[in-house]
Amino acid sequence: MSIFWFFLFFAVIVLAFLLYFGPSTILVKAGEFLVLDEKPVRSDAIVVLCSDIEYYPRLIEAADLYRKGFGRKIVINGNRKNATLRELESKGFKTCCAWHDRAVRILSLLGVPKKKIIHISVEDAYDTISEAEAVGNELVRRGIKRIILTTSKFHSKRAHFIWTEIFEDKLAVYSVTAKKDAFDPNLWWKDGRQIRWVLSEYGAWIYYYWKTIKENGLFGFGGITRLVKG
């Protein structure tokens, strides 16, 4: 077993122990750690991070921020593809509508003009890091300087951290969580779906630092220091 899998297994065991035996204050802190909800500032764009069913609260939050004047544009991304889908497309498969159609219609319903929506196709984005690299680089190319990230509460701190690490000198990044998101840091351990979110997020943190350590060495980066201070 590699060191990474050992630590991941250890983290899951610790969280499982806390779920069963741990005092609620520890569990609340574990939930609160994942959340970063900042006061919104006027920005060039509101960036909606992509997901599946948790996507709708993010769109609602982005539209609300736009109506309040905190962003000039709303940025959505998607059109994920894998080898299986590409094979089906090569055989003639076509979707019923453009990949961004649903999100654009929802935002339009919520008062966002279509001309204010930027949609960026990122076929090969498969996680928060690759999404940030693909979308962020396009935003930098377009001359955007300040953004608000809109994502789920449980995903907000890690997303902000990754975007800030990648675009430290190119983008000012702020985090505003989706208020209609179902995650409750005070009671998450009582709902199976939220337990899955928490375990997944902590697993993603472990993987991020394991990958960084492998590439830069144990003392070759300042990410842990910035995370602790933040």
C-alpha atoms as one frame of an Amber mdcrd trajectory, in Angstrom:
protein
   0.000   0.000   0.000   1.420   3.410  -0.966   1.764   6.176   1.602  -1.057
   8.139  -0.043  -3.551   5.288   0.263  -2.430   4.635   3.818  -3.161   8.232
   4.834  -6.467   8.236   2.957  -7.501   5.025   4.700  -6.386   6.496   8.028
  -8.420   9.677   7.424 -11.545   7.689   6.616 -11.110   5.599   9.778 -10.663
   8.733  11.907 -13.755  10.377  10.430 -15.754   7.170  10.877 -14.631   7.062
  14.518 -15.695  10.671  15.046 -19.046   9.996  13.429 -19.707   7.195  15.887
 -18.019   8.362  19.084 -16.905  11.966  18.622 -18.481  14.940  20.389 -20.588
  17.140  18.156 -18.218  20.112  18.592 -15.457  18.212  16.770 -17.830  17.232
  13.988 -19.054  20.805  13.640 -15.472  22.043  13.338 -14.806  19.396  10.690
 -17.778  20.704   8.706 -16.989  24.376   9.243 -13.408  23.917   8.058 -14.649
  23.141   4.545 -16.662  26.357   4.188 -15.377  29.726   3.002 -18.127  32.291
   2.508 -16.724  35.784   1.991 -18.433  39.116   1.678 -18.974  39.698  -2.061
 -17.140  42.528  -3.799 -17.761  44.061  -7.201 -15.982  41.850  -9.711 -15.436
  41.409 -13.407 -17.143  38.028 -13.400 -19.017  35.518 -11.271 -17.678  32.030
 -12.007 -20.057  29.125 -11.439 -18.097  25.950 -10.776 -19.475  22.898 -12.516
 -21.075  19.846 -10.920 -24.116  17.637 -11.377 -27.252  18.043  -9.241 -25.535
  20.473  -6.850 -25.206  22.846  -9.808 -28.628  24.479  -9.479 -28.041  26.262
  -6.130 -24.794  27.620  -7.592 -26.617  29.086 -10.583 -29.233  30.642  -8.298
 -26.522  32.261  -6.164 -24.674  33.566  -9.221 -27.870  35.143 -10.592 -28.578
  36.757  -7.217 -25.061  38.212  -7.068 -25.432  39.524 -10.625 -28.762  41.221
  -9.875 -27.169  42.902  -6.843 -24.419  44.319  -9.048 -21.484  42.234  -7.820
 -20.473  40.949 -11.255 -20.514  42.232 -14.831 -20.695  38.744 -16.332 -21.529
  35.210 -15.277 -19.171  32.448 -16.408 -20.347  28.858 -16.787 -18.374  25.867
 -18.002 -19.062  22.289 -18.991 -19.212  19.953 -21.983 -17.226  17.245 -20.189
 -16.310  14.291 -22.393 -14.574  10.964 -21.942 -13.438   8.269 -24.346 -16.809
   6.510 -24.270 -18.765   9.627 -25.183 -16.318  10.509 -27.948 -16.703   7.010
 -29.346 -20.490   7.402 -29.374 -20.145  10.772 -31.105 -17.943   9.176 -33.755
 -20.824   6.787 -34.449 -23.240   9.660 -34.982 -24.592  10.388 -31.510 -25.722
  13.998 -31.036 -27.159  15.670 -27.954 -30.579  17.275 -28.164 -29.238  20.766
 -27.434 -26.071  22.719 -26.717 -24.272  21.734 -23.495 -24.824  25.178 -21.990
 -28.504  25.490 -22.926 -29.960  24.414 -19.571 -27.760  26.732 -17.482 -28.368
  29.674 -19.815 -32.139  29.159 -19.637 -32.047  28.994 -15.825 -29.944  32.155
 -15.562 -32.208  33.933 -18.047 -35.244  32.923 -15.974 -33.517  34.472 -12.946
 -32.923  37.811 -14.658 -29.506  37.458 -16.273 -29.379  38.630 -19.931 -27.952
  36.020 -22.277 -25.372  38.512 -23.547 -23.970  38.671 -20.011 -23.287  34.923
 -19.854 -19.908  33.532 -20.913 -19.878  29.784 -21.558 -16.540  28.016 -21.753
 -16.261  24.465 -23.076 -13.724  22.416 -21.127 -14.058  18.880 -22.417 -11.124
  17.426 -20.480 -11.685  19.030 -17.069 -12.263  16.208 -14.595 -11.641  17.781
 -11.170 -11.332  21.155  -9.428  -7.702  21.633 -10.481  -8.192  20.922 -14.186
 -11.377  23.006 -14.191  -9.523  25.927 -12.610  -6.658  25.677 -15.094  -8.914
  25.513 -18.151 -11.447  28.154 -17.117  -9.016  30.449 -15.306  -6.562  30.641
 -18.176  -9.388  31.607 -20.518 -10.526  34.323 -18.127  -6.981  35.699 -17.892
  -6.783  35.665 -21.690  -9.965  37.749 -21.790  -8.457  40.342 -19.472 -10.550
  39.508 -16.410  -8.837  40.504 -13.160 -11.264  39.876 -10.304 -13.742  37.037
  -9.884 -16.232  35.602  -7.430 -16.293  31.811  -7.232 -19.776  30.435  -6.648
 -19.843  26.858  -5.474 -21.323  24.536  -2.846 -20.548  25.266   0.792 -18.621
  22.032   1.370 -16.486  22.675  -1.727 -15.858  26.389  -1.210 -12.609  26.492
   0.794 -10.787  23.932  -1.351 -11.949  25.568  -4.598 -10.838  29.021  -3.427
  -7.502  27.629  -2.235  -6.779  25.910  -5.555  -7.748  28.910  -7.682  -5.660
  31.218  -5.498  -2.648  28.887  -5.690  -2.825  28.651  -9.480  -3.613  32.299
 -10.283  -1.934  34.041  -7.358  -0.592  36.940  -9.424  -3.202  36.946 -12.196
  -6.650  36.830 -10.583  -8.131  38.224  -7.402 -10.396  35.424  -6.197 -13.308
  35.677  -3.754 -15.539  32.871  -2.519 -19.313  33.139  -2.067 -21.184  29.955
  -1.270 -24.528  28.891  -2.708 -26.982  29.773   0.059 -29.554  27.214  -1.126
 -26.933  24.461  -0.965 -28.082  21.677   1.367 -24.831  21.294   3.320 -25.158
  22.053   7.033 -21.797  22.103   8.886 -23.654  21.897  12.202 -25.523  18.659
  11.443 -23.841  17.091   8.407 -23.120  13.762  10.152 -26.867  13.044  10.403
 -27.386  12.894   6.640 -25.836  10.204   4.444 -25.437  12.476   1.425 -23.612
  15.110   3.453 -21.359  12.495   5.058 -20.333  11.484   1.554 -19.561  15.102
   0.683 -17.377  15.570   3.759 -15.451  12.334   3.248 -14.956  13.196  -0.420
 -13.674  16.704   0.371 -11.183  15.532   2.966 -10.040  12.809   0.596  -9.545
  15.472  -2.091  -7.480  17.602   0.323  -5.264  14.624   1.110  -4.821  13.837
  -2.566  -3.964  17.470  -3.372  -1.183  17.608  -0.780   0.080  14.145  -1.600
   0.401  15.151  -5.253   2.060  18.454  -4.317   4.556  16.766  -1.999   5.473
  14.234  -4.700   6.114  17.055  -7.177   7.792  19.606  -4.885   9.038  17.770
  -1.824   7.774  18.114   1.744   9.039  21.679   2.158   8.796  22.760  -1.472
   5.543  24.658  -1.189   3.807  27.095   1.136   0.278  25.845   0.655  -0.175
  24.345   4.118   0.945  27.572   5.754  -1.511  29.624   3.699  -4.290  27.143
   4.408  -3.726  27.219   8.181  -3.552  31.018   8.241  -6.702  31.234   6.102
